């Protein structure tokens, strides 16, 4: 029952968001919506592994950057259309996720150690992408301007809006499925008590690997979108810590292991950043400092995230019990 | 083949850098050993200490080495307060939660510094900044030599403190057996905060020793925090001797990596070591914790 309501809520929310281009005239306002959707996609991708699976990655930039570099390198050096690059990018990011997942889960790395090893993998990729030539090294990659939907570039940001809206919807539907499928139940069992899950016959390793694959795939798609939207990439953007941190901040602030947590987290952090910019001006650092403060406050006082404020409505939104809260 | 004329100086250079890494890692390993906290804000707090040394020098003309009397105690107070006020209250039983809170702290500290101090890179000029010492064919900047011995002396003092004083014994007791320590009347919250404070004070010492030969900007901590993690993991979480040896190894690996692979790949070796150790010796790293 709750699941059907959840799907309905999800579709209604995305339908409402989908009306944005029809009544938002200002380019900058629509850009804010695009960025919120993009960050929600990034956060939801993290949420699959971190929120539902309890595996806190501090290095999702490894997947994001792989997706972004894939689409850029494929079209620049091999002339492969970005629409095809989108899937290749997602799959390559999935491959990186499977590699890191295999290395970590095989030896039962958990908790903070998993966080640190993912962080280190992202750093290794950053250093490598800085040193090899086909990524353009530290200079970065500039994707040539050719405003044509066939090249996944659009004349105005309405096109980008529909692209990120569709990618985001696909990711949210996947997570909705996760919430009702047997695999999703196993994943949450692994998160809540790995040993008990194993004792009940759950293949813990395979479950974590599948979650890593899904999580990596969608992070890769977010990377592809970023590359096509900004048309510029360098090692610090693609594999830097900022992406890793943003992708975990958003679901944790919104509510880990919930379907709508990442969307709420993305909206709140971005609107807060916009408001701050409005009052303080475009000063570097302030918006991020507020993210940090929000993160601390949420972890200390609202371990289930902002979504738990919704209380009874939270039930409808499918707010789940956070691991130990 | 690399000529020994280049090899030996770069080896010695790596060792002096490594001693500073060790010093930064000492605080991290102390905090981990006692509180089981992986302090993500370690680098940001080091950056704060470096700015402290910088501004004491700019505003009051205080020499970085005289700042040793001011910055480490100030960092101690900051560390004590952070543990008592925020970190100690944030666990909810999951170690990831503390990691997240220290991540939040590092984001706040770094970005507020960016706001107040801007992203400029700054250095402190001292009369001795450019003096060189010759040793085994290597020409070493005097501040690096002082930092090397300063790090060794600090480690020795810390060791003496831990083994000779009542507080040191209480800290070690807590690290070993929390419940038992509480039973014999140790004020756990106070000792936890003292340990965190001392760990952060080590960063103050590191900052004073580092500043004459290094620089500061709001982002400087991030590189250090990863190196400090690697050092601590390499040496074994919670082990002082391990942190010292780990730091020296990391320094040498970085110098050798730079020599053989070029500067941009120099740090590659560090993270390769980090990943390999995390993957293949995770139980060894956890020390006494299963």
Boltz contact constraints between the chains, C-beta under 6 A:
constraints:
  - contact:
      token1: [A, 56]
      token2: [B, 96]
      max_distance: 6.0
  - contact:
      token1: [A, 103]
      token2: [B, 279]
      max_distance: 6.0
  - contact:
      token1: [A, 107]
      token2: [B, 279]
      max_distance: 6.0
  - contact:
      token1: [A, 107]
      token2: [B, 282]
      max_distance: 6.0
  - contact:
      token1: [A, 109]
      token2: [B, 282]
      max_distance: 6.0
  - contact:
      token1: [A, 111]
      token2: [B, 95]
      max_distance: 6.0
  - contact:
      token1: [A, 111]
      token2: [B, 96]
      max_distance: 6.0
  - contact:
      token1: [A, 112]
      token2: [B, 38]
      max_distance: 6.0
  - contact:
      token1: [A, 112]
      token2: [B, 95]
      max_distance: 6.0
  - contact:
      token1: [A, 112]
      token2: [B, 99]
      max_distance: 6.0
  - contact:
      token1: [A, 113]
      token2: [B, 278]
      max_distance: 6.0
  - contact:
      token1: [A, 113]
      token2: [B, 282]
      max_distance: 6.0
  - contact:
      token1: [A, 115]
      token2: [B, 99]
      max_distance: 6.0
  - contact:
      token1: [A, 116]
      token2: [B, 229]
      max_distance: 6.0
  - contact:
      token1: [A, 117]
      token2: [B, 278]
      max_distance: 6.0
  - contact:
      token1: [A, 120]
      token2: [B, 271]
      max_distance: 6.0
  - contact:
      token1: [A, 120]
      token2: [B, 274]
      max_distance: 6.0
  - contact:
      token1: [A, 120]
      token2: [B, 275]
      max_distance: 6.0
  - contact:
      token1: [A, 123]
      token2: [B, 271]
      max_distance: 6.0
  - contact:
      token1: [A, 124]
      token2: [B, 271]
      max_distance: 6.0
  - contact:
      token1: [A, 127]
      token2: [B, 267]
      max_distance: 6.0
  - contact:
      token1: [A, 127]
      token2: [B, 268]
      max_distance: 6.0
  - contact:
      token1: [A, 130]
      token2: [B, 264]
      max_distance: 6.0
  - contact:
      token1: [A, 131]
      token2: [B, 264]
      max_distance: 6.0
  - contact:
      token1: [A, 131]
      token2: [B, 265]
      max_distance: 6.0
  - contact:
      token1: [A, 283]
      token2: [B, 115]
      max_distance: 6.0
  - contact:
      token1: [A, 284]
      token2: [B, 114]
      max_distance: 6.0
  - contact:
      token1: [A, 285]
      token2: [B, 111]
      max_distance: 6.0
  - contact:
      token1: [A, 285]
      token2: [B, 114]
      max_distance: 6.0
  - contact:
      token1: [A, 285]
      token2: [B, 115]
      max_distance: 6.0
  - contact:
      token1: [A, 286]
      token2: [B, 115]
      max_distance: 6.0
  - contact:
      token1: [A, 288]
      token2: [B, 107]
      max_distance: 6.0
  - contact:
      token1: [A, 288]
      token2: [B, 111]
      max_distance: 6.0
  - contact:
      token1: [A, 289]
      token2: [B, 108]
      max_distance: 6.0
  - contact:
      token1: [A, 289]
      token2: [B, 111]
      max_distance: 6.0
  - contact:
      token1: [A, 289]
      token2: [B, 112]
      max_distance: 6.0
  - contact:
      token1: [A, 292]
      token2: [B, 104]
      max_distance: 6.0
  - contact:
      token1: [A, 292]
      token2: [B, 107]
      max_distance: 6.0
  - contact:
      token1: [A, 292]
      token2: [B, 108]
      max_distance: 6.0
  - contact:
      token1: [A, 293]
      token2: [B, 108]
      max_distance: 6.0
  - contact:
      token1: [A, 295]
      token2: [B, 104]
      max_distance: 6.0
  - contact:
      token1: [A, 296]
      token2: [B, 101]
      max_distance: 6.0
  - contact:
      token1: [A, 296]
      token2: [B, 104]
      max_distance: 6.0
  - contact:
      token1: [A, 299]
      token2: [B, 90]
      max_distance: 6.0
  - contact:
      token1: [A, 299]
      token2: [B, 97]
      max_distance: 6.0
  - contact:
      token1: [A, 299]
      token2: [B, 100]
      max_distance: 6.0
  - contact:
      token1: [A, 299]
      token2: [B, 101]
      max_distance: 6.0
  - contact:
      token1: [A, 300]
      token2: [B, 90]
      max_distance: 6.0
  - contact:
      token1: [A, 303]
      token2: [B, 92]
      max_distance: 6.0
  - contact:
      token1: [A, 324]
      token2: [B, 92]
      max_distance: 6.0
  - contact:
      token1: [A, 324]
      token2: [B, 93]
      max_distance: 6.0
  - contact:
      token1: [A, 324]
      token2: [B, 94]
      max_distance: 6.0
